[in-house]
Amino acid sequence: MQLSDAAPKRIEAWLDARGRSAWIIAMVLGFILFWPVGLAVLLRMLWRGRTIAGAARAQSRAEGNAAFAAHRAETLRQLDEDAAAFEAHLAEEEFARDRAEFERFKAARSR
């Protein structure tokens, strides 16, 4: 069984939705089943605890500031547009590579 790139994010979101106790249970089960998994979950919990605390402080300072909220919304909108444009660009490049490969195949086959 192979995990997709999005699977860890889905697992993380699922555990987040169930709270800290779910993370602790996952850590304990990880240590029981295969200790590196438990260690990874523990390190992730410790790392997220630090990053979440820093983000919460920054967000609490920014709350209530309409100018910041507008800037944030505009920046997020621009990032979404850039991501969509980049995905379209990658799709065009992939199609061009596929087309060139197909043309080479047709030329080789006709010889």
C-alpha positions as CSV (number, residue, x, y, z in Angstrom):
1,M,0.0,0.0,0.0
2,Q,1.4,3.4,-1.0
3,L,0.4,6.7,0.6
4,S,-0.3,9.6,-1.7
5,D,1.3,13.0,-1.1
6,A,-2.0,14.3,0.4
7,A,-2.4,11.4,2.8
8,P,-0.2,12.8,5.6
9,K,-2.1,16.1,5.5
10,R,-5.5,14.3,5.6
11,I,-4.2,12.2,8.6
12,E,-3.0,15.3,10.3
13,A,-6.3,17.1,9.7
14,W,-8.2,14.1,11.0
15,L,-6.1,14.0,14.2
16,D,-6.4,17.8,14.6
17,A,-10.2,17.5,14.4
18,R,-10.2,15.1,17.3
19,G,-7.9,17.1,19.5
20,R,-4.7,16.6,21.5
21,S,-5.8,13.2,22.9
22,A,-5.9,11.8,19.4
23,W,-2.4,12.9,18.9
24,I,-1.3,11.3,22.1
25,I,-3.1,8.0,21.3
26,A,-1.4,8.1,17.8
27,M,2.0,8.6,19.5
28,V,1.5,5.7,22.0
29,L,0.3,3.4,19.2
30,G,3.2,4.5,17.1
31,F,5.7,3.6,19.8
32,I,4.0,0.2,20.4
33,L,3.8,-0.8,16.7
34,F,7.0,0.7,15.4
35,W,9.0,3.1,17.6
36,P,10.3,5.5,14.8
37,V,6.6,6.3,14.0
38,G,5.9,7.1,17.7
39,L,9.0,9.3,17.8
40,A,8.0,11.1,14.6
41,V,4.6,11.8,16.0
42,L,6.1,13.1,19.3
43,L,8.5,15.4,17.4
44,R,5.7,16.7,15.3
45,M,3.6,17.4,18.4
46,L,6.5,19.3,19.9
47,W,7.3,21.2,16.8
48,R,3.6,22.2,16.2
49,G,3.2,23.3,19.8
50,R,6.0,25.8,19.2
51,T,4.8,27.0,15.8
52,I,1.2,27.2,16.8
53,A,2.0,29.2,19.9
54,G,4.0,31.7,17.8
55,A,1.3,32.0,15.2
56,A,-1.4,32.5,17.9
57,R,0.5,35.4,19.4
58,A,1.0,37.1,16.0
59,Q,-2.7,36.5,15.1
60,S,-3.9,37.9,18.4
61,R,-1.9,41.1,17.8
62,A,-3.3,41.4,14.3
63,E,-7.0,40.8,15.2
64,G,-9.2,43.8,14.9
65,N,-6.9,45.6,12.5
66,A,-8.9,46.2,9.3
67,A,-6.0,47.3,7.2
68,F,-4.1,44.1,8.1
69,A,-7.1,41.9,7.4
70,A,-7.6,43.5,4.0
71,H,-3.9,43.1,3.2
72,R,-4.0,39.5,4.3
73,A,-7.1,38.7,2.2
74,E,-5.5,40.3,-0.9
75,T,-2.2,38.4,-0.4
76,L,-4.1,35.1,0.0
77,R,-6.1,35.8,-3.1
78,Q,-3.0,36.6,-5.1
79,L,-1.3,33.5,-3.8
80,D,-4.3,31.4,-4.9
81,E,-4.2,33.1,-8.4
82,D,-0.4,32.4,-8.7
83,A,-0.9,28.8,-7.7
84,A,-3.6,28.3,-10.3
85,A,-1.5,30.0,-13.0
86,F,1.5,27.9,-12.1
87,E,-0.6,24.7,-12.2
88,A,-1.8,25.7,-15.7
89,H,1.7,26.4,-16.8
90,L,2.9,22.9,-15.6
91,A,0.0,21.3,-17.4
92,E,0.9,23.1,-20.6
93,E,4.5,22.0,-20.3
94,E,3.5,18.4,-19.6
95,F,1.3,18.5,-22.7
96,A,4.1,19.9,-24.8
97,R,6.5,17.2,-23.6
98,D,3.9,14.5,-24.3
99,R,3.2,15.9,-27.8
100,A,7.0,16.0,-28.6
101,E,7.4,12.4,-27.4
102,F,4.4,11.3,-29.4
103,E,5.8,13.0,-32.5
104,R,9.2,11.2,-32.0
105,F,7.3,7.9,-31.7
106,K,5.4,8.5,-34.9
107,A,8.6,9.5,-36.7
108,A,10.5,6.4,-35.5
109,R,7.6,4.1,-36.4
110,S,7.2,5.5,-39.9
111,R,10.9,4.7,-40.7
